[in-house]
Amino acid sequence: MLGIMSALKSNAVVVLSLVVVRLQSALYSIISDCDETYNYWEPLHYLLKGKGFQTWEYSPEFALRSYSYLWLHGLPAKVLQLVTDNGVLIFYFVRCLLAVTCALLEYRLYRILGRKCGGGVASLWLLFQLTSAGMFISSAALLPSSFSMYITLATMAAWLNEDTRTAIAVTAFSGLIGWPFAVIVAVPFVLELLFKKRKFLDFFKNAILYGAMYGVPIVLIDSLYFGTFTVAALNIIRYNVFTSHGPDLYGVEPIMFYVKNLFLNHNITLMLSLSYPLVVLTAACLGVRNTKNRLSPMQGLWLMSPLYLWLFVFAIQPHKEERFIFPVYPLFALGTALLMDQLFSHMRRILGAGRSSFPNRLMGFAVLAVALCLGVSRMLATSMYYRAPMSVLSDLPPTNEELTVCYGKEWYRFPGNFFLPPNYRARFVESSFTGMLPAYYDETQNGTQIVHDYFNDQNMGHPHMLFELSRCDYLVDFDKGAFYDELSAEPNYSVDRKTWSIASSVEFVQAEESASFARAYYVPLLSYRYLVWGRYNLLRRNKMKPIS
């Protein structure tokens, strides 16, 4: 344990470790949420290439999403387009930029944790970050919640460094261009600034300054794209807070939804970080003092308060999504590091410096081993079992005519137009899903400003989004081994060999059939004994014209 800690004192080793691990996320993590595809990758594809799906959130009638946020990623992608127009390369280029950004912000927080909390806390935090499956799925995702997670790293670093202006600046930027609810992370910092340090003038001066500095260009850009005065951040707050259907229209979940997801993504660090307040308060009641940490236990608890505030606010919301917790993912590692450091200190106090060395090392190795094994196992499982949607389209042949790739029951796993070769267009065919599907942007100069009557904020489906199956040249289907029932809303097209032939096929785990532990974690030589596989197929219509 000491050897690992000493190695982590090298800045070069730390930066290299973070960048390498985050780049693995960019290259091998899947798109786990269709919202990422349709609300961000697809509008970005439209901005870059003039073609892409539009969701109702981007309709000028509702204007819940910001084009300014898209252009943060679109500008470097535009530069790459000067060299190559390959959609897959652009996709992974943007992901790698996100991964490196996350790694550099993590490195900054690591350095400041070392100065303010001690090298032990900083090293532990770093180790838990590197082994976190939650960071693996969130660090390179094109989502405002991931962007807000980057801002959390910057905010925590500025808070610890007593850099008021930076903390206010990054919070304002995140709230205006990313996800307005991310300002919740800064609430304890603002309260401390106003009521403990009494810096009212500094806060309001900087808040107005940075609010105007970021807000004016953001509003101008969005108003230009929507064709009317638009403050997207206010629109999304109004929809989610002040409408009767916003919080629950897309499904409600019990609190166990978050418990299960957070355990999968953070395993032992979830339990230890949530135990941190109990340990601190118990130690305070018993009069036990921390002998080494430069940050007092109560200061550490205050530093962790954004995590507990965030979990409380989102746990009571009826609509729950895994990505909603992304902004506080780094705090699970921080809470665990603070807890471990305090336990080490208590052991030294009780047993003495010499006698506590072995039990402290044993405890540290045990926690780290659990985090490492479960974290890596989870990362491998998501990458190996569920990657088929991101690879099955790679066998589409080049063509000079416009061809159609259709999605039915698999519409939500479409990875986006970046994965389609030129002259291909994705379409949706009828399935058991009756809600609202996305539709292509109008491919004109003012396509973002047009209000379409087929969009609504009630999740009501519209026939405009549906395509005739008989006109599909290719079809993506998930073959679970069932027979072909043409009367079914979602027949197993893969076995209809009169109509379709299999162009490519990739294994994909049948989630509802496989053992839950086996499909959640990869265990060498064991997992495959309990998994039930289906075939994720790219089907080609048998009577297609020869490809030119």
Stockholm file with secondary structure:
# STOCKHOLM 1.0

chainA/1-548         MLGIMSALKSNAVVVLSLVVVRLQSALYSIISDCDETYNYWEPLHYLLKGKGFQTWEYSPEFALRSYSYLWLHGLPAKVLQLVTDNGVLIFYFVRCLLAVTCALLEYRLYRILGRKCGGGVASLWLLFQLTSAGMFISSAALLPSSFSMYITLATMAAWLNEDTRTAIAVTAFSGLIGWPFAVIVAVPFVLELLFKKRKFLDFFKNAILYGAMYGVPIVLIDSLYFGTFTVAALNIIRYNVFTSHGPDLYGVEPIMFYVKNLFLNHNITLMLSLSYPLVVLTAACLGVRNTKNRLSPMQGLWLMSPLYLWLFVFAIQPHKEERFIFPVYPLFALGTALLMDQLFSHMRRILGAGRSSFPNRLMGFAVLAVALCLGVSRMLATSMYYRAPMSVLSDLPPTNEELTVCYGKEWYRFPGNFFLPPNYRARFVESSFTGMLPAYYDETQNGTQIVHDYFNDQNMGHPHMLFELSRCDYLVDFDKGAFYDELSAEPNYSVDRKTWSIASSVEFVQAEESASFARAYYVPLLSYRYLVWGRYNLLRRNKMKPIS
#=GR chainA/1-548 SS CHHHHHHTTCHHHHHHHHHHHHHHHHHHCCCCCHHHIIIIIHHHHHHHHSCCEECGGGSTTTCCSCHHHHHHHHHHHHHHHTTCCCHHHHHHHHHHHHHHHHHHHHHHHHHHHHHHHCHHHHHHHHHHHHTCHHHHHHTTCCSHHHHHHHHHHHHHHHHHTTCHHHHHHHHHHIIIIICGGGGGGGHHHHHIIIIISCCHHHHHHHHHHHHHHHHHHHHHHHHHHHTSCCCHHHHHHHHHHHSSSTTTTTCCCCTHHHHHHHHHHHHHHHHHHHHHHHHHHHHHHHTCCCSSCSSCHHHHHHHTHHHHHHHHHHHTSSSCCGGGGGGGHHHHHHHHHHHHHHHHHHHHHHHCTTTTHHHHHHHHHHHHHHHHHHHHHHHHHHHHHSCHHHHGGGGCCCCSSCEEEEESTTGGGCCCGGGSCTTEEEEECCCSCCSCCCEECCCSTTGGGCCCTTCCSSCCCCGGGBCCGGGCSEEEEEECSCCCCTTSSSCCGGGCTTTEEEEEEEEEECTTTSCHHHHHSCCTTTHHHHCCEEEEEEEEETTCCCCC
#=GC SS_cons         CHHHHHHTTCHHHHHHHHHHHHHHHHHHCCCCCHHHIIIIIHHHHHHHHSCCEECGGGSTTTCCSCHHHHHHHHHHHHHHHTTCCCHHHHHHHHHHHHHHHHHHHHHHHHHHHHHHHCHHHHHHHHHHHHTCHHHHHHTTCCSHHHHHHHHHHHHHHHHHTTCHHHHHHHHHHIIIIICGGGGGGGHHHHHIIIIISCCHHHHHHHHHHHHHHHHHHHHHHHHHHHTSCCCHHHHHHHHHHHSSSTTTTTCCCCTHHHHHHHHHHHHHHHHHHHHHHHHHHHHHHHTCCCSSCSSCHHHHHHHTHHHHHHHHHHHTSSSCCGGGGGGGHHHHHHHHHHHHHHHHHHHHHHHCTTTTHHHHHHHHHHHHHHHHHHHHHHHHHHHHHSCHHHHGGGGCCCCSSCEEEEESTTGGGCCCGGGSCTTEEEEECCCSCCSCCCEECCCSTTGGGCCCTTCCSSCCCCGGGBCCGGGCSEEEEEECSCCCCTTSSSCCGGGCTTTEEEEEEEEEECTTTSCHHHHHSCCTTTHHHHCCEEEEEEEEETTCCCCC
//
